[in-house]
């Protein structure tokens, strides 16, 4: 070996054997995550915005439009899983005819509540909406709040009904179950109308059959006479201004139900002045009123004393009291008749009716049942059968029921009606 070569070898610096001087291993290198990643043949893209620790994703719909949403994941592995799940769910919902965005039960419920309250405020909502609102707010929302409507199963519904009955501390009657069932259907209809679910989606139904409730207690003739006399002075009193205005309205409402047999709620509260006219038969005038409600529209004949009620209502309403009463029906005034002086109609009047029953001492029947506004309709039917000897078929047409229903509800009165003939 030449002298120059030896000199060069001896001058080479020998590196220490310490690990810190070794070449770094591959496992110690930091992996640089990509800023975007294509999945599902490019139909799903996940990416991260500058200065954001979370991954975003966008995916292509069947109509070639793109949806953008956050995966809410900082880990790329979890972000990939979430993005693919979102894509698969969107395609699945598309095949079933569902909206791309699946609203929660709470979102559907709040939309339904808003629409019913809006209709009630505009005077086009049904009075039964108030019962639906209670069902939704007090029972449906607390139980189903975070679920998806189309994911609710028969088991979910069955467990809800058990929970609801425990909350109510009783087994609901058939009429109550019908309100729950109708409110449930109303929610589904809202979701269909908004395009959130398809009509093809099968949603389990609620049970609508239950124990038949007792017949609503009627007033006797003596109790009716007592009530009419009591209301005359009661309507003029009231500690608050609102009481002094709503009491006369409740008095007129109660008397009109007793004089016509119309249904409390939609039928009665939606009557306008242009729904009332004189009907002449064999030279005699009768007061005829058009009502539209549960069983459709029909004409009914009011007792002659109903004119006194209409005159009181006319005298208090600013919108029509400039029209002479004898020309009021011909004027075809479109305003509702059961309103305050300023034309406003209270959403509920049953609270004032309960106070009237309490104050008059007529809140309960002899067998202890609480009386409601529906008791007035039952009273009308009972008195027509017992006192006026109205035949069942005529009464059925007046009240908007079938003859079979009248006979079923009032069959116990038949022997009493025929007592004179049978004795």
C-alpha positions as CSV (number, residue, x, y, z in Angstrom):
1,X,0.0,0.0,0.0
2,X,1.4,3.4,-0.9
3,X,2.4,5.9,1.6
4,X,-0.3,8.4,0.4
5,X,-3.1,5.9,0.8
6,X,-2.0,5.0,4.3
7,X,-1.9,8.7,5.2
8,X,-5.5,9.2,3.9
9,X,-6.8,6.2,5.8
10,X,-5.3,7.3,9.0
11,X,-6.7,10.8,8.6
12,X,-10.3,9.5,8.3
13,X,-12.5,10.4,11.3
14,X,-13.9,7.3,13.0
15,X,-17.6,7.9,13.9
16,X,-18.5,6.9,17.4
17,X,-20.7,3.8,17.9
18,X,-23.4,5.8,19.8
19,X,-27.0,5.3,18.5
20,X,-27.4,9.0,18.0
21,X,-24.9,8.9,15.2
22,X,-26.6,6.0,13.4
23,X,-28.8,6.5,10.3
24,X,-32.5,7.1,11.5
25,X,-34.7,4.0,11.1
26,X,-37.9,4.2,8.9
27,X,-40.1,3.6,12.0
28,X,-38.8,6.8,13.6
29,X,-39.8,9.0,10.7
30,X,-42.9,11.2,11.0
31,X,-45.7,10.3,8.6
32,X,-47.0,13.3,6.7
33,X,-50.9,13.1,6.5
34,X,-52.4,14.1,3.1
35,X,-54.5,17.2,3.0
36,X,-57.2,15.4,0.9
37,X,-58.1,11.8,0.1
38,X,-60.3,10.3,-2.6
39,X,-62.6,7.4,-1.7
40,X,-65.2,5.3,-3.5
41,X,-63.8,6.0,-7.0
42,X,-63.6,9.7,-6.3
43,X,-67.3,10.1,-5.3
44,X,-66.2,10.7,-1.7
45,X,-63.5,13.3,-0.8
46,X,-62.2,14.0,2.7
47,X,-60.1,17.1,3.2
48,X,-58.9,19.4,6.0
49,X,-59.1,23.1,5.9
50,X,-56.1,25.2,6.9
51,X,-55.8,25.7,10.7
52,X,-58.6,23.2,11.4
53,X,-57.9,19.9,13.2
54,X,-61.1,18.3,11.9
55,X,-61.7,16.6,8.6
56,X,-64.4,17.6,6.2
57,X,-66.0,15.5,3.6
58,X,-68.0,16.0,0.4
59,X,-69.8,13.3,-1.5
60,X,-71.6,13.1,-4.8
61,X,-75.4,12.5,-4.9
62,X,-77.2,10.5,-7.6
63,X,-78.1,13.8,-9.4
64,X,-74.4,14.7,-9.5
65,X,-74.7,17.5,-6.9
66,X,-72.3,17.5,-4.0
67,X,-73.1,17.4,-0.2
68,X,-70.6,19.0,2.2
69,X,-70.5,18.1,5.8
70,X,-68.0,17.9,8.7
71,X,-67.0,14.4,9.9
72,X,-66.2,15.9,13.3
73,X,-63.2,13.7,13.5
74,X,-59.5,14.7,13.9
75,X,-58.2,11.2,13.1
76,X,-58.0,10.4,9.4
77,X,-58.9,6.7,10.0
78,X,-62.2,7.8,11.8
79,X,-62.9,10.5,9.3
80,X,-62.7,7.9,6.5
81,X,-65.2,5.7,8.3
82,X,-67.6,8.5,9.0
83,X,-67.4,9.9,5.4
84,X,-68.2,6.5,3.9
85,X,-71.1,6.0,6.3
86,X,-72.6,9.3,5.4
87,X,-72.2,8.5,1.7
88,X,-73.9,5.1,2.1
89,X,-76.7,6.5,4.2
90,X,-77.4,9.2,1.5
91,X,-77.6,6.6,-1.2
92,X,-79.8,4.4,0.9
93,X,-82.2,7.2,1.7
94,X,-82.3,8.1,-2.0
95,X,-83.3,4.6,-3.0
96,X,-86.2,4.7,-0.5
97,X,-87.4,8.1,-1.7
98,X,-86.3,9.8,1.5
99,X,-85.0,13.3,1.9
100,X,-81.2,13.6,1.9
101,X,-81.2,15.2,5.3
102,X,-82.9,13.1,8.0
103,X,-84.5,15.5,10.5
104,X,-84.8,14.3,14.1
105,X,-88.2,13.6,15.6
106,X,-87.8,16.8,17.5
107,X,-87.4,18.9,14.3
108,X,-90.5,17.3,12.8
109,X,-92.5,17.8,16.1
110,X,-91.6,21.5,16.4
111,X,-92.5,22.1,12.8
112,X,-95.9,20.4,13.3
113,X,-96.5,22.4,16.5
114,X,-95.7,25.7,14.7
115,X,-98.1,24.9,11.9
116,X,-101.0,24.0,14.2
117,X,-100.5,27.1,16.3
118,X,-100.3,29.2,13.2
119,X,-103.6,27.7,11.9
120,X,-105.3,28.2,15.2
121,X,-104.1,31.9,15.3
122,X,-105.5,32.5,11.8
123,X,-108.8,30.9,12.7
124,X,-108.5,28.0,10.3
125,X,-107.2,25.4,12.7
126,X,-109.4,22.7,14.4
127,X,-110.0,23.0,18.1
128,X,-108.8,19.4,18.4
129,X,-105.3,20.8,17.6
130,X,-105.1,21.8,21.2
131,X,-105.3,18.2,22.2
132,X,-102.7,17.2,19.6
133,X,-100.3,19.9,20.9
134,X,-100.6,18.4,24.4
135,X,-99.9,14.9,23.1
136,X,-96.8,16.1,21.2
137,X,-95.3,18.4,23.9
138,X,-96.0,16.3,27.0
139,X,-95.5,12.8,25.7
140,X,-94.1,12.4,22.1
141,X,-91.2,14.9,22.4
142,X,-89.8,13.8,25.7
143,X,-89.7,10.2,24.6
144,X,-88.8,10.2,20.9
145,X,-86.8,13.5,20.8
146,X,-83.5,12.3,19.3
147,X,-84.8,9.4,17.2
148,X,-85.5,9.4,13.5
149,X,-89.2,9.0,12.6
150,X,-88.5,6.4,9.9
151,X,-86.3,4.4,12.3
152,X,-89.0,4.0,15.0
153,X,-90.0,0.3,15.4
154,X,-93.1,-1.4,16.6
155,X,-91.2,-2.2,19.8
156,X,-90.4,1.5,20.3
157,X,-94.1,2.4,20.0
158,X,-95.1,-0.4,22.4
159,X,-92.6,0.7,25.0
160,X,-93.7,4.3,24.5
161,X,-97.3,3.4,25.3
162,X,-96.3,1.6,28.5
163,X,-94.3,4.7,29.5
164,X,-97.1,7.1,28.6
165,X,-99.7,5.1,30.6
166,X,-97.3,5.2,33.6
167,X,-96.9,9.0,33.2
168,X,-100.7,9.4,33.0
169,X,-101.2,7.0,35.9
170,X,-104.2,5.5,34.2
171,X,-105.3,3.4,31.2
172,X,-106.4,6.0,28.6
173,X,-109.9,5.8,27.3
174,X,-110.7,5.2,23.6
175,X,-111.3,8.9,22.9
176,X,-107.9,9.8,24.5
177,X,-106.1,7.1,22.4
178,X,-107.8,8.4,19.3
179,X,-106.3,11.9,20.0
180,X,-102.8,10.3,20.4
181,X,-103.2,8.4,17.2
182,X,-104.4,11.4,15.3
183,X,-101.5,13.5,16.6
184,X,-99.1,10.8,15.6
185,X,-100.6,10.8,12.1
186,X,-100.3,14.6,12.0
187,X,-96.6,14.4,12.6
188,X,-96.1,11.9,9.8
189,X,-98.1,14.0,7.4
190,X,-95.9,17.0,8.2
191,X,-92.8,14.9,7.4
192,X,-94.3,13.7,4.1
193,X,-95.4,17.2,3.1
194,X,-91.9,18.6,3.8
195,X,-90.3,15.8,1.8
196,X,-88.5,14.5,4.8
197,X,-89.9,11.0,4.4
198,X,-91.7,9.1,1.7
199,X,-95.3,8.0,1.8
200,X,-93.9,4.5,1.2
201,X,-92.2,4.4,4.6
202,X,-94.1,2.3,7.0
203,X,-94.3,3.9,10.4
204,X,-95.8,1.8,13.2
205,X,-99.2,3.0,14.4
206,X,-100.3,3.8,17.9
207,X,-103.0,1.8,19.6
208,X,-106.4,3.5,19.1
209,X,-108.6,1.0,20.9
210,X,-109.2,1.4,24.6
211,X,-111.9,1.3,27.2
212,X,-115.0,3.0,26.2
213,X,-115.6,6.1,28.2
214,X,-118.8,6.8,30.1
215,X,-121.5,8.9,28.5
216,X,-120.9,12.5,29.3
217,X,-123.3,13.7,32.0
218,X,-126.2,15.8,31.0
219,X,-128.0,18.5,32.9
220,X,-131.5,18.0,34.0
221,X,-134.3,20.5,33.1
222,X,-134.1,22.0,36.7
223,X,-130.3,22.3,36.4
224,X,-130.6,24.0,33.0
225,X,-133.1,26.5,34.4
226,X,-130.8,27.2,37.3
227,X,-127.7,27.6,35.0
228,X,-129.5,30.0,32.6
229,X,-130.7,32.2,35.6
230,X,-127.3,32.1,37.2
231,X,-125.4,33.1,34.0
232,X,-127.5,36.3,33.5
233,X,-125.9,38.0,36.5
234,X,-122.6,36.1,36.4
235,X,-121.9,37.4,32.9
236,X,-122.0,41.0,34.2
237,X,-119.4,40.4,36.9
238,X,-115.6,39.7,36.9
239,X,-112.7,41.1,38.8
240,X,-110.5,41.6,35.7
241,X,-111.3,43.3,32.5
242,X,-110.7,40.2,30.5
243,X,-113.2,38.3,32.7
244,X,-115.8,41.0,32.1
245,X,-115.4,40.5,28.4
246,X,-115.2,36.8,28.1
247,X,-118.0,35.9,30.5
248,X,-120.8,37.3,28.3
249,X,-119.2,35.4,25.4
250,X,-119.2,32.2,27.3
251,X,-122.8,32.7,28.4
252,X,-123.9,33.2,24.7
253,X,-121.8,30.2,23.7
254,X,-123.4,27.9,26.3
255,X,-126.9,29.0,25.4
256,X,-126.3,28.5,21.7
257,X,-125.0,24.9,22.3
258,X,-128.1,24.2,24.3
259,X,-130.4,25.7,21.7
260,X,-128.9,23.9,18.7
261,X,-127.1,20.7,19.8
262,X,-124.1,21.7,17.6
263,X,-120.7,20.4,18.5
264,X,-118.4,22.5,20.7
265,X,-115.2,23.5,19.0
266,X,-114.9,23.5,15.2
267,X,-118.6,23.5,14.4
268,X,-119.6,26.3,16.8
269,X,-116.5,28.5,16.9
270,X,-116.2,28.7,13.1
271,X,-119.8,30.0,12.5
272,X,-119.9,33.4,10.8
273,X,-122.8,35.8,10.3
274,X,-123.1,34.8,6.7
275,X,-123.8,31.2,7.9
276,X,-127.1,32.3,9.4
277,X,-130.3,32.9,7.6
278,X,-134.1,32.8,7.9
279,X,-135.8,29.7,6.5
280,X,-139.5,29.9,5.7
281,X,-141.8,26.9,5.7
282,X,-145.6,27.0,5.4
283,X,-145.5,30.7,6.1
284,X,-143.5,30.4,9.3
285,X,-139.9,31.6,9.8
286,X,-137.2,29.5,11.3
287,X,-133.6,30.3,12.2
288,X,-131.3,28.2,10.1
289,X,-127.5,27.9,10.7
290,X,-124.9,26.2,8.5
291,X,-122.2,24.4,10.4
292,X,-119.2,22.5,9.1
293,X,-117.1,20.1,11.3
294,X,-116.4,16.5,12.1
295,X,-119.0,15.0,9.8
296,X,-119.1,17.6,7.1
297,X,-121.4,20.5,6.5
298,X,-125.1,20.6,7.3
299,X,-128.0,23.0,8.0
300,X,-129.5,22.9,11.5
301,X,-132.5,24.6,13.0
302,X,-132.0,26.7,16.1
303,X,-134.7,27.2,18.8
304,X,-136.5,30.6,18.5
305,X,-134.8,31.8,21.7
306,X,-131.4,31.7,19.8
307,X,-132.4,35.1,18.3
308,X,-131.8,36.7,21.8
309,X,-128.3,35.2,21.9
310,X,-127.5,36.5,18.4
311,X,-128.8,40.0,19.3
312,X,-126.5,40.1,22.4
313,X,-123.5,39.0,20.3
314,X,-124.3,41.6,17.6
315,X,-124.6,44.4,20.1
316,X,-121.0,43.8,21.4
317,X,-119.1,43.4,18.2
318,X,-117.5,46.6,16.7
319,X,-117.3,45.0,13.2
320,X,-121.1,44.6,12.8
321,X,-123.0,46.6,15.3
322,X,-123.5,49.5,12.8
323,X,-125.5,47.1,10.7
324,X,-129.2,46.9,11.9
325,X,-129.9,43.5,13.3
326,X,-132.9,42.9,11.0
327,X,-130.5,43.4,8.0
328,X,-127.5,41.6,9.5
329,X,-128.2,38.1,7.9
330,X,-128.8,39.7,4.5
331,X,-125.6,41.7,4.7
332,X,-123.6,38.4,4.5
333,X,-121.0,39.7,7.0
334,X,-118.0,37.3,7.0
335,X,-117.0,37.9,10.6
336,X,-117.3,35.0,13.1
337,X,-120.0,35.3,15.7
338,X,-118.3,34.0,18.8
339,X,-115.6,36.7,19.2
340,X,-114.7,39.5,21.6
341,X,-115.7,43.1,20.9
342,X,-112.5,43.7,18.9
343,X,-113.1,40.5,16.7
344,X,-110.5,38.4,18.5
345,X,-111.6,34.8,19.3
346,X,-110.1,33.2,22.4
347,X,-108.1,30.0,21.7
348,X,-109.9,28.3,24.6
349,X,-113.0,29.0,26.5
350,X,-113.3,25.7,28.4
351,X,-111.3,27.2,31.3
352,X,-113.9,29.9,31.9
353,X,-116.7,27.3,31.5
354,X,-115.1,25.2,34.3
355,X,-115.1,28.3,36.5
356,X,-118.8,28.8,35.6
357,X,-119.6,25.2,36.6
358,X,-117.7,25.7,39.9
359,X,-119.3,29.0,40.8
360,X,-122.8,27.7,39.9
361,X,-122.4,24.5,41.9
362,X,-123.1,22.4,38.8
363,X,-119.6,21.1,38.1
364,X,-120.6,17.4,38.9
365,X,-123.5,15.3,38.0
366,X,-125.4,13.3,40.6
367,X,-123.2,10.3,40.0
368,X,-120.0,12.4,40.5
369,X,-118.9,12.9,36.8
370,X,-117.4,16.2,35.9
371,X,-119.3,18.2,33.3
372,X,-117.7,19.7,30.2
373,X,-118.9,21.7,27.3
374,X,-119.7,18.5,25.5
375,X,-122.3,17.9,28.2
376,X,-124.4,20.6,26.6
377,X,-124.8,18.7,23.4
378,X,-125.7,15.6,25.4
379,X,-128.3,17.6,27.3
380,X,-129.8,18.9,24.0
381,X,-130.2,15.3,22.7
382,X,-131.7,14.1,26.0
383,X,-134.2,16.9,26.3
384,X,-135.3,16.5,22.6
385,X,-136.0,12.9,23.1
386,X,-137.6,13.1,26.5
387,X,-139.5,16.5,26.4
388,X,-140.1,17.2,22.7
389,X,-140.5,13.6,21.6
390,X,-138.3,14.2,18.6
391,X,-137.8,11.1,16.6
392,X,-134.3,9.6,16.3
393,X,-133.9,10.1,12.6
394,X,-134.8,13.8,12.7
395,X,-132.4,14.3,15.7
396,X,-129.6,12.5,13.9
397,X,-129.8,14.9,10.9
398,X,-129.9,17.9,13.3
399,X,-126.9,16.7,15.2
400,X,-124.8,15.4,12.3
401,X,-124.8,11.8,13.6
402,X,-126.2,8.6,12.2
403,X,-129.5,7.3,13.5
404,X,-127.6,4.1,14.7
405,X,-125.3,6.2,16.8
406,X,-128.1,8.2,18.4
407,X,-129.9,5.0,19.2
408,X,-126.7,3.4,20.6
409,X,-126.0,6.3,22.9
410,X,-129.5,7.0,24.0
411,X,-131.2,3.6,23.8
412,X,-131.6,3.7,27.6
413,X,-134.1,6.5,27.1
414,X,-136.3,4.6,24.8
415,X,-138.4,2.9,27.6
416,X,-138.7,6.2,29.3
417,X,-139.9,7.9,26.1
418,X,-142.5,5.2,25.6
419,X,-143.6,5.1,29.2
420,X,-147.0,6.6,28.6
421,X,-147.7,4.1,25.8
422,X,-146.3,1.1,27.8
423,X,-148.1,1.9,31.1
